[in-house]
């Protein structure tokens, strides 16, 4: 029998005091009378290509930037984890979890600082931490996995931005060998095996053949990678926002539904969940779907998939 369960993490590209209200609206979305969304994006530090903290349109570094810089200075002058000041988005994520049960999640760029702050608010509650697509270092992932093991968190592994080989939209399951991006993904899985739950996050690749996509989807590379780790119970999520991007924003609902129908085999769907940008944000807002469009997406998915909704809350 085909396992149809699916978990959705939804929210803005980066969380702040202005869009947190939209996350609470997302938390109210239901399917078959029960909460439909499993977790929320609560990212506080951005992995920008260009460091420009004063350009709010293209250089926004995240709501936690000032606190992160203070903590960076504390570590640099001999301080320890107990001396770190709280990160604003982590405090908002803690309240969100207490209010709604939505699992918080965040991209991690500075593991020692960010994870030490997160564990103060989530010492025994679930949390999803993932690497940036431009950070494919195994030791960063190993550090994340160590915290995940200690506190019961999940570790997400985003594929890198650059594939390294020719790869087209007409890719097939008959692709011979293994792309370089799969080799790195496999390595990150091995680095992350301390974690209770490991999730591959497919967010597409920046390739000449991408056309209007922000990053060309690599569904079959993701399928092959997941298949190689079935014995480890590794899950696979799709990130349609970074794949379709602003030029195909009006197709995000349609293309996401198509992806969620793909199958690994006769017993499993290919994707176990998704990480999608919803609402508005100070950067990349043009690749977000609106709360209304996301509600439509949830309704479409509920017709053929079982939305996992929330797990039972744990006191934090």
N, C-alpha and C positions, 0 to 999 in steps of 0.2 A: 504493500500500500504506500502511495506517495506521501511523504511527510511534508505538510504544507505550512508549517510554522514559520513565521517571519518576524524579525525584530527591527524596529525603526528608531533611529536616532535622528532627531530633527531640531533645527534651530538656526540662528544666524551664523554667518561666517565667523564673527567675533562678537562676544557678548558685551553689553554695556548697560548703563542705567536707563538708557532710552528704549532699548528693544527687549528688555526682560519681560515687559508686559505681553509681547507677542509670544514668548515662550510659554507663558501661563495660558494663553489662548490655545496654543498647540496642545497643551496638556488636557484641555477639555474636549478634544476631538474624540469621538467614540465610533466604534464599529460593533454592530449587534448589541448596543446598549452598554458596552463596557469600554474603558479607556483603550485607545488604539495604539498610542505611541509609547514605546518602551523606554526611550532615553532622550536626553537633550544635549545639543552642542553647547558647551559653556567655555569656549576658547577665550583665553585672556592675553596671549602673546602670539604675534604673527611672525611667520617665516617669510619676510619680504625679500625680494631679490635685491632691492635697493634700500639702504637704510636712510630714511628721511622722515624723522618723527614729526616734522612741522608741516608736512604735506598730508592733510587729512584725507584727500581723495585717493592718492596712490601710495602714500608712504605710511599710512596708519599702522602703528606697531602693536596696537592692542591696548585694552583698558588697563591691563596690569603693568604696562611699561614702566611707569614711574616707580612702582613698588619693586619691580624686578631689578631696576637699576640700583635702588637702595640696598636690596638684598645681595646683589652682586658685590657691592662695596663692602658689606658686612663680612661676606665670605673672604673677600680679598684682604681684609685686615685681621684675619684670624678668628672671626666669629664662627659659631656653629649653628645647627638647625634650630636650636631653642631661641636664638637671637633674631631669627628672621621675622619680618613684619608680615601680616596676613596679606594675601592677594585678593583684591576686590571681587574678581569673578568667582573665586573659590568660596568666598563667603556667600555670594548670591547663589551659587550652585548648592551649597549646603541647605540654605533656606528653601530653595526650589525642591530639593529632594524631600525635605521634611513636610512641605506643603502638598506635594503632588505624587511622590514616589517615583518620579522620573529619574532614571540613572544618569548622573552627570558624566560628561566626557570632554576631553581636551587634547589638543595637539601639544606635544612636548618638545621644546628646543633646548632647554637647560635643565636636564634631569635632576641634578643635585639640588637646585634651588626650587624648581616647580614641584617636584615630587615630595620634597620635605615639607612644603607648605600644604599640599593637598592632604598629606597623611594626618595633619593636625585636625582637619575637619572631617576626614573620612577614614578613621583608623579601623573601622569594622563595617563599613558600608560599601556597596559596590561602586566602582568608578571605572570608566574606560579611558585609558591613555594610549595615544598612538604617535608614531614618528611622523615627521614631515616628509613629503615626497622627495625633498632635496637632501634629506639626511638618511642615508642608507648604511650608517655605521652600526655594526653589530654590538659594539660595547655599550652604546647608548641604549639599545634595545635590551641588552642584558641587565642594565641598571634598572630599567623600567620593569622588567620581569621580576627582579628581586623584590622591589616594592610591592608588585602585584601579588607575589607569593605570600608576603608577610601580611598584607591587608585584604586579600581576597578580591583584588581588582582584575580587570580584563586588559589584555594588551592587543592593540591593533597595529597591523603592519601594512602601511601604504606602499604600493609599488613605486619605484623610481620614475622620474619624469621622462627619461630617455631610454629607449629600448635597445639600441645598438645594432639592430638588423632591419632589413626591409620588412614591413608589416603593413598590410592593406586592409581595407574594410571587407574585402572578399576573402579574408583568412578562412581556413577550414580546419576541421579536426584532424586532418591528415598531415599537418605540419610535422616534419621530421626533426628530431633533435630537440634542443631546448634553447630558448633565447637567453641572452645575457641577463635580462631582467628577471627571468624565472630562476636563474642560478643564484642571483642575489636574494630574491625572495625566499628561496629554499634555505639559504644561509641564515637569514633573519629568523625564520621559524626555529631553527636549531638554537639560536641565541636566546629565544624567548620561552623555551620549554619549561622554565621554572614557573611560569604563570599558570593559574588555574584554567583560564580560558584564553585562547589565541585566535585572532580574527585577521584574515587577509582582507585588505581594503583595496579594491580595484578602482583606480581613479583615472585611467587612461594614460596615454603617453604623448609627448610633444614630438610629432613626426611630420615630415614634409607632406605626407599623404593625408593629413588629418582633415583637409577641407575646412568646413565651417565649425567643426568640433574645436573646443578649446584644447582638449586632449583626446586623441583617438581611443575609443574603447578597445580593450584587449580581452574580450570575453573568453576567447579560447585559450589564451595563455593563462588566464586565471583558472579556467577549468582544468587544464593540465596540472597546474600547481596544486590546486585543491585535491585532485585525484592522487597525487603523490603523497599526500599527508593524511589520507583517510584513517590510517591506523592511529593517528595522534588526535583525532577528533577536531581538527582545525576547521573553523568556519570561514565563510566567504561573504563579504558585504560589497555592495556597489555604491560608488559615490558619483551620482549623475551630475551633480553641480559642477565639479571640476572637469568632468568629461564633456558635457554638452556646452557649458559656459554661456556667456551672454548672447552670442550669435544664434544659438539654438535654444534659447530659454523657453520659447513658446512650444517646444517639443519635449520638454523635460518630463511632463506627465506621461505622454504617449510612449516615449522611449524607455522610461523606467518600468512601465507596465510590461513592455516587451521583454525587458531584461529579467523581470521577476517571473516570467513564464518559462525561461530557459531551464533545461534539466541537465543534471549531471549524469543521471542514469534513471532506470525505471522506478527507483525507490526514493530519489532525492531531487529536489530542485537545485539548480546551480547555486543560487544566492540564498543565504540564510538571513540576510538583512540588508539594510542600507543606511548610509550616512548622508543626509540631504540638507541643503541650506534652505531655510524657510524664513520669510519675513523681510526685514531690512537690516542693513549694517553699514558701518562707516567705510567699508571697503568691499569690493566684489558684490555689491548689492544687486547688480544687473544680472547675476546668475542665480539669484534666489527665486523660488516660486513664492507667491503670496500665500497667506494662511488659507485663503479661499481655494486657491489652486491645490494646495496640499490636502485640504479636506476632500476635494474631488479625487485626488490620487488615492487617498486612504479608502474611499468608497469603492473605487475600481479594484484595488488589491483585495479587499475583503470579499469580493465575489469568487475568488479562486484560491486565496491564501488565508491562513489563520493568523491574525495579528496577535502577537504574544502579549501586548499590553505591558503591564507592570509586574515585576516580581514583588513579593512581600517586602515592606520596608524594614530596615534595621536601624535601631537607634544609633545616631552618630555622636 
